[in-house]
Amino acid sequence: MQARCREIFRMIEELSPPDLAEEWDNCGLQVGDPQRMADRVLLALDMDESVLDEALELEAGLVITHHPLLLKGIKQIREDLPPGRLVSKIIRAGITVYSAHTNLDSARGGVSAVLAEALDLTGIQILKPGKEKYLKLAVFVPVDHCDQVREALAGAGAGWIGNYSHCTFMSGGTGTFKPLEGASPYIGRAGDLEKVGEIRVETILPARITGGVVKAMLAAHPYEEVAYDLYPLENRSVSSGLGRVGSLKEAVSLNEFACKVKEALGVPAVRRGGPAGGKIQKVAVCGGSGGDLWPLAHKAGADVLVTGDIGYHAARDMLAAGISFVDAGHYGTERPVLDHLSRHLTEGCRERSLEVEFIVSSVEGDPFFLY
């Protein structure tokens, strides 16, 4: 069965929720009809003339990009200028374009997380926690249904803290209630005061998934009327944010590490700064332009920062502070996420019995490197 574009959008947003995006960003549908059917989808970092030609050749009705087509804004669609000409061609071709940008940067399984995994880092943590709002949920459950409700909460996305899932706290007590006329109680009889051994289950969840978590909890809970509380938290996000920091299994020299980065990312060259023989073990990464995160990397104890677009002054500041860097380019540090996104969407379609082929672009490349 073919999928509508909007169904694919939902699967992207499961991985990279739109509310993780920065305020200045323009994620989501860029051009086209969300109701259009799509059986072949092209994934690319950018939408340009070459990617459009590739989509037409492949007969891909949907193109998913990382960088938004309309990020800078277009006030006029002039076909005598490149931006307007590209938009006009996309519309005439009947192609839909969707972008996941800074929300994919900050997502739990997003750009920097994939980059950290590509470099075989262990003990991965978020470098700059996001601004996502969290809630604490507390629900009172009869003892014999405690495990069932806990699993439902976890399955709906609650209880995720960093690299841990199913995080809850449980404490026992006694619940009291009197079923009134018309009630259909799981325990007890109408008119009788009941005292029941219950477990208070507490967990944490992003505010954006509250509806789904509560729905799953109510479906798993045996009571006709479920007692639960939701508390706003001041905690910063522990599951999403920019950059990652982790460790190599064994320390290597900066030269050796730079070669590892080049090989792992499949780029023809990298720039490095720092003592060639300096020992590298703790590594900070940020896909794209992450040079501004170097103070956080330094604070986290990183020996090196791997990112792209490092400027002259940022490089000098890093070296003065004693932290090395490897610049593998904007394209090189973001490109791995496309394969990850392709796998995520392929699996999502398989679970939904949707027949959609996802293809990672083979025509785009880093504009700063000659292949």
Secondary structure, 3 states (H helix, E strand, C coil): CCEEHHHHHHHHHHHCCHHHCCCCCCCEEEECCCCCEECEEEEECCCCHHHHHHHHHHCCCEEEECCCCCCCCCCCCCCCCHHHHHHHHHHHHCCEEEECCHHHHHCCCCHHHHHHHHCCCEEEEEEEECCCCEEEEEEEEEHHHHHHHHHHHHHCCCCCECCECCCEEEEEEEEEECCCCCCCCCCCCCCCCEEEEEEEEEEEEEHHHHHHHHHHHHHHCCCCCCCEEEEECCCCCCCCEEEEEEEEEEEEEHHHHHHHHHHHHCCCCCEEECCCCCEEEEEEEEEEECHHHHHHHHHCCCCEEEEECCCHHHHHHHHHHCCEEEECCHHHHHCHHHHHHHHHHHHHHHHCCCCCEEEECCCCCCCCCCC
